[in-house]
Amino acid sequence: MIYDTAIIGTGPAGVSAALTLRANDKKFIWIGSKTFSDKVGKAERIANYPGLPMVTGQEMNDVFRRQCEELDIAIEDRMVTSIMKFGDHYALTAGSEFYETYTIIFATGVANVGTLPGEGELVGKGVSYCATCDGFLYKNKTIAVICTAKRFEHEVEFLSGLAAKVYYFPLYKDPSRFGENVEIMSERAVKMNAENGRLASLTLKNGEAVSVNGVFCLRESVSLATLLPGLATEQGHIAVDRAMVTNLPGVFAAGDCTGRPYQYVKAAGEGNVAAHSAIEYLASLR
Ligand SMILES: Cc1cc2nc3c(=O)[nH]c(=O)nc-3n(C[C@H](O)[C@H](O)[C@H](O)COP(=O)(O)OP(=O)(O)OC[C@H]3O[C@@H](n4cnc5c(N)ncnc54)[C@H](O)[C@@H]3O)c2cc1C
């Protein structure tokens, strides 16, 4: 099945796009986190969102959840790791799943954690963003896993069942304990190094290096250049016009990923505009 639209991201921009697509009876897939957005959940009090005076971030996420449940809108709890153009539509990879869609709405927010020096050039040459897709390549090998959130720990568990040795770099508090082959690293990795065109080691903050065959980066977001090659950006944000249209046909963007100000109501407004633009684009295909 080819969807009308795929929304990537479950913050206010994604929620607003999903509500608008549902109201217009579109066939869409929504990929992100079932807990919506960490950036929403972490807000102590929100004073500037119309209709929800002085809610906590958690209360706002709860309202989003209720509203989506009442409309029977489901979230696929996965990270999209790559997108490819496929003739007149796009194909998205998220974990071990593959989705086809005529249009895409990026509502991915802005990344808190940047990529490491060397990472970009080594994607597919030892650097992976998807444990279930690429884990089998590292059976009985030595790998590193850099992980920004506890919710990805099941992927670390999965990888530790395949690899002989895992250097684990958790970028969050209180990581779980894993099997004996997982060494939790207290120093951060600061650089990825290549030998003969493939990843060979990571340099740590203290200057030491660890030799690895592969590294898995499990982050709340994936760099835009990696996700969809050819997508135009401006100062790290997706370039859009007032209709939230990007440089690629059928691709729209909304929320923090399009630029400042980083605000809930701007994200929600843009999600609505992006959904309307996607609907117009779909009509033009017929
Ligand atoms: C502590 C804090 C307090 C704040 N307080 C306020 C406030 O009071 N008022 C205000 O207006 N703004 C506030 N903000 C800013 C606000 O949080 C953001 O502007 C808003 O969340 C942006 O919404 P968004 O939908 O664009 O992105 P986000 O809320 O960042 O959501 C993006 C979502 O996309 C998902 N995602 C990213 N990449 C992928 C991928 N490849 N595949 C699948 N999913 C993906 C992420 O996991 C995330 O769930 C605050 C921010 C913080 C951190």
The ligand as a Gaussian input file, in Angstrom:
#p B3LYP/6-31G(d) Opt

LIG

0 1
 C       12.460000      22.525000      28.616000
 C       11.762000      23.189000      27.460000
 C       10.746000      24.102000      27.705000
 C       10.056000      24.715000      26.646000
 N        9.076000      25.606000      26.929000
 C        8.387000      26.180000      25.925000
 C        7.298000      27.067000      26.214000
 O        6.971000      27.339000      27.380000
 N        6.615000      27.599000      25.166000
 C        6.929000      27.287000      23.868000
 O        6.231000      27.765000      22.952000
 N        7.951000      26.458000      23.565000
 C        8.698000      25.899000      24.554000
 N        9.738000      25.049000      24.255000
 C       10.057000      24.787000      22.829000
 C        9.193000      23.641000      22.276000
 O        9.448000      22.500000      23.063000
 C        9.478000      23.334000      20.807000
 O        9.406000      24.526000      20.049000
 C        8.455000      22.324000      20.261000
 O        8.477000      21.119000      21.004000
 C        8.727000      22.044000      18.786000
 O        7.805000      21.102000      18.328000
 P        8.132000      20.176000      17.047000
 O        6.898000      19.392000      16.819000
 O        8.679000      21.010000      15.951000
 O        9.335000      19.254000      17.508000
 P        9.586000      18.356000      18.807000
 O        8.637000      18.687000      19.906000
 O       11.050000      18.456000      19.073000
 O        9.211000      16.891000      18.302000
 C        9.949000      16.252000      17.314000
 C        9.645000      14.773000      17.370000
 O       10.162000      14.136000      16.218000
 C       10.741000      12.897000      16.581000
 N       11.731000      12.547000      15.554000
 C       12.840000      13.239000      15.186000
 N       13.483000      12.590000      14.213000
 C       12.771000      11.474000      13.948000
 C       12.945000      10.390000      13.040000
 N       13.994000      10.326000      12.213000
 N       12.016000       9.399000      13.038000
 C       10.955000       9.430000      13.883000
 N       10.744000      10.444000      14.772000
 C       11.648000      11.437000      14.798000
 C       11.370000      13.186000      17.955000
 O       11.607000      11.992000      18.646000
 C       10.262000      14.034000      18.571000
 O        9.290000      13.216000      19.152000
 C       10.428000      24.432000      25.305000
 C       11.459000      23.519000      25.054000
 C       12.116000      22.907000      26.104000
 C       13.237000      21.921000      25.802000

